[in-house]
Amino acid sequence: MPDLTPYESPEIRQALVTMRRDLHQHPELGFSERRTSAVVRARLERAGLEVRGLAETGLCADVRGDRVGPTVLVRAEMDALPIHEISDVAYRSRHHGVMHACGHDAHTTIATVVAERLAKCRDELRGTIRFAFQPAEEIAGGAVKMIEEGAIENPAVDAAIALHVLPELAAGTVAVASGPVWAAVDELRWTVRGKSGHAAYPHQHVDTIVVAAQIVTALQTVVSRSSSPFTPAVLSIGSIHGGTTWNVIPEYVEMHGTLRTFDPQVRERLMERMRAISTGVAMSMEATCEVEDRYSAPPVVNDGELALWMRDTLVPLHGEDQVAVSAPSAGGDDFAFFAERSRGCVFHLGVRNVERGITNGLHNSGFDLDEGALPVGAASLDAILRTLLARI
């Protein structure tokens, strides 16, 4: 068993579980995390920390050590997802259609409890730890807004780190790796326009449903025929909306989807091919297609030295067999904006427990986590922060 001192104490274990369950029951969407923000602020202020608000519902609080040193930022997200929870646990979401399906309740809880503890240990620290509680990660809006409002300034941040739960990894284990962790995220919208009319006379109109279907089919070749099979990329259509009734050809169809890439040049090439194919197919069928791109976040690439220091910290704490290597994921995270402006690194916390049936993935309506992992995450974050302050 790992040495979780002091997080193995019944008092701190219970504090982690209690706070996480409270946040889980009261999930809030991006830029609406008012209750969550108030809960965190109250706890940080009770710990003697000065808290400043930014990015609408976001918070920053600095734990300043007694000795001059670097500044390390810890990002913890507060927002939930527009998903209806189907779990029957006592602490399930009380807000219909909103749930913490990505572990942000755990991230916020762990960061808060670690901040409370480190606030009592300032004489042991060199430098400053900035706890940044971020809104709106799921809509890729919070990180940029926090940075614009000064989250990485005064003093300037030397390194940024984040913890993220990983349901594919057994509870009690952690993982880290250098290099790409999360993909760049493009949010895409297609608008196909044709000529509406009676469905019984399709020859007199331009059927946008048929055009959209052909575009979807043609887009399946964008990744497979426009980039190397050794270069990861994903293009998916997530929704199609068109028409109002059974006997009318609609004037337009809207589709939404996403492109995920790790290489900027690959992204540029695939975006070019995706636009050309979409507009070309539509034109060949006497329709038009407009493609809009909302570039949500660049890829998250872990700094090699930070990742090595993290592993050097985690192995003695948990044991070699409890520290895995993080695999790259096509998921995305706007932590990328913090990592672009200073050295950055994400590490993962396993939360899977097969025996208890805790196996659902992120963004799943049945997602939950093994709360026995919370002290592991807290001890890991505490130890990593101390290491980085000592080595940077």
Stockholm file with secondary structure:
# STOCKHOLM 1.0

chainA/1-392         MPDLTPYESPEIRQALVTMRRDLHQHPELGFSERRTSAVVRARLERAGLEVRGLAETGLCADVRGDRVGPTVLVRAEMDALPIHEISDVAYRSRHHGVMHACGHDAHTTIATVVAERLAKCRDELRGTIRFAFQPAEEIAGGAVKMIEEGAIENPAVDAAIALHVLPELAAGTVAVASGPVWAAVDELRWTVRGKSGHAAYPHQHVDTIVVAAQIVTALQTVVSRSSSPFTPAVLSIGSIHGGTTWNVIPEYVEMHGTLRTFDPQVRERLMERMRAISTGVAMSMEATCEVEDRYSAPPVVNDGELALWMRDTLVPLHGEDQVAVSAPSAGGDDFAFFAERSRGCVFHLGVRNVERGITNGLHNSGFDLDEGALPVGAASLDAILRTLLARI
#=GR chainA/1-392 SS CCCCTTTTSHHHHHHHHHHHHHHHHSCCCTTCCHHHHHHHHHHHHHTTCCEEEETTTEEEEEEECSEEEEEEEEEEECCCBSCCCCCCSTTCCSSTTCBCCSSHHHHHHHHHHHHHHHHTCGGGCEEEEEEEEESCTTTTCHHHHHHHTTTTTTTTCSEEEEEEEEEEEETTCEECCSEEEECEEEEEEEEEECBCEETTCGGGSBCHHHHHHHHHHHHHHHHHHHSCTTSCEEEEEEEEEECSSTTEECSEEEEEEEEEESCHHHHHHHHHHHHHHHHHHHHHTTCEEEEEEEEEECCEEECHHHHHHHHHHHHHHHCGGGEECCCCBSCCCTTHHHHHHSEEEEEEEEEEBGGGTBCCCTTCTTCCCCGGGHHHHHHHHHHHHHHHHHHC
#=GC SS_cons         CCCCTTTTSHHHHHHHHHHHHHHHHSCCCTTCCHHHHHHHHHHHHHTTCCEEEETTTEEEEEEECSEEEEEEEEEEECCCBSCCCCCCSTTCCSSTTCBCCSSHHHHHHHHHHHHHHHHTCGGGCEEEEEEEEESCTTTTCHHHHHHHTTTTTTTTCSEEEEEEEEEEEETTCEECCSEEEECEEEEEEEEEECBCEETTCGGGSBCHHHHHHHHHHHHHHHHHHHSCTTSCEEEEEEEEEECSSTTEECSEEEEEEEEEESCHHHHHHHHHHHHHHHHHHHHHTTCEEEEEEEEEECCEEECHHHHHHHHHHHHHHHCGGGEECCCCBSCCCTTHHHHHHSEEEEEEEEEEBGGGTBCCCTTCTTCCCCGGGHHHHHHHHHHHHHHHHHHC
//
